[in-house]
Amino acid sequence: MRAEDIVSGLDAVATRDPVIASTLARAGYPGPRLRERGYRTLLRTIVGQQVSVAAAASVWRKLEDLLGESMTPEGLLAADFDTLRACGLSRQKQGYARSLAELVASGELDLMDLPADDEAAIAQLVRIKGIGRWSAEIYLLFAEGRPDIWPAGDLAVQAGIGKILGLPERPSEKATRELAEPWRPHRGAIAIFTWHCYNNPAL
């Protein structure tokens, strides 16, 4: 989301929620969270799953060396198992990456024209092997800037909400979804705010 979208969303919630208003006054506004729309961002998500930031960056550099900066789906599909393995992609991740590449290359998944309805867009994205609801929500929030995405399964979102609301323990995913209902249609800005508040020394 762009900085101005985050500010407007938080201001809208703060006018009707004194707890958010008070926390915002102490913690300030978070910065923008922007990612590129499309295939490369989702491929990078797959590359980064369950590995360190440094390891993911190393694999990504090797893939760019192999496939070029454009890193097309067709290029990945043309690479054989051993070549991709040498880049650092395990058998499982190759399966995920090929699933993404095949859906995009065939035209079955158009990342530049996902459904406007958030749940319908999530349903399209989770067709990709290795992309679950959380990854789909993060993509829609950061790459498309959708204003009402609420990744309730994110542990930092849960912890951040618990901190903001003064809860005795981190709420469950179900409780986190329920707590956010009054913040529609600005839950995306609140999600980014929870990450901002999670380890904020002002709180």
Secondary structure as the mmCIF struct_conf table of DSSP 4:
data_model
#
loop_
_struct_conf.conf_type_id
_struct_conf.id
_struct_conf.beg_label_comp_id
_struct_conf.beg_label_asym_id
_struct_conf.beg_label_seq_id
_struct_conf.end_label_comp_id
_struct_conf.end_label_asym_id
_struct_conf.end_label_seq_id
HELX_RH_AL_P HELX_RH_AL_P1 ALA A 3 ALA A 14
TURN_TY1_P TURN_TY1_P1 THR A 15 ARG A 16
HELX_RH_AL_P HELX_RH_AL_P2 PRO A 18 ALA A 27
BEND BEND1 GLY A 38 GLY A 38
HELX_RH_AL_P HELX_RH_AL_P3 TYR A 39 GLY A 48
TURN_TY1_P TURN_TY1_P2 GLN A 49 GLN A 50
BEND BEND2 VAL A 51 VAL A 51
HELX_RH_AL_P HELX_RH_AL_P4 VAL A 53 LEU A 67
TURN_TY1_P TURN_TY1_P3 GLU A 69 SER A 70
HELX_RH_AL_P HELX_RH_AL_P5 PRO A 73 ALA A 78
BEND BEND3 ALA A 79 ALA A 79
HELX_RH_AL_P HELX_RH_AL_P6 PHE A 81 CYS A 87
TURN_TY1_P TURN_TY1_P4 GLY A 88 GLY A 88
HELX_RH_AL_P HELX_RH_AL_P7 ARG A 91 ALA A 105
TURN_TY1_P TURN_TY1_P5 SER A 106 GLY A 107
BEND BEND4 GLU A 108 GLU A 108
TURN_TY1_P TURN_TY1_P6 LEU A 111 MET A 112
BEND BEND5 ASP A 113 ASP A 113
BEND BEND6 ALA A 116 ASP A 117
HELX_RH_AL_P HELX_RH_AL_P8 ASP A 118 LEU A 125
TURN_TY1_P TURN_TY1_P7 VAL A 126 ARG A 127
BEND BEND7 ILE A 128 ILE A 128
TURN_TY1_P TURN_TY1_P8 LYS A 129 GLY A 130
HELX_RH_AL_P HELX_RH_AL_P9 ARG A 133 PHE A 142
TURN_TY1_P TURN_TY1_P9 ALA A 143 ALA A 143
BEND BEND8 GLU A 144 GLU A 144
TURN_TY1_P TURN_TY1_P10 PRO A 147 ASP A 148
TURN_TY1_P TURN_TY1_P11 ALA A 152 GLY A 153
HELX_RH_AL_P HELX_RH_AL_P10 LEU A 155 LEU A 165
TURN_TY1_P TURN_TY1_P12 GLY A 166 GLY A 166
BEND BEND9 PRO A 168 GLU A 169
HELX_LH_PP_P HELX_LH_PP_P1 ARG A 170 SER A 172
HELX_RH_AL_P HELX_RH_AL_P11 GLU A 173 LEU A 179
TURN_TY1_P TURN_TY1_P13 ALA A 180 ALA A 180
HELX_RH_3T_P HELX_RH_3T_P1 GLU A 181 TRP A 183
TURN_TY1_P TURN_TY1_P14 ARG A 184 PRO A 185
HELX_RH_AL_P HELX_RH_AL_P12 ARG A 187 TYR A 198
TURN_TY1_P TURN_TY1_P15 ASN A 199 ASN A 199
TURN_TY1_P TURN_TY1_P16 PRO A 201 ALA A 202
#
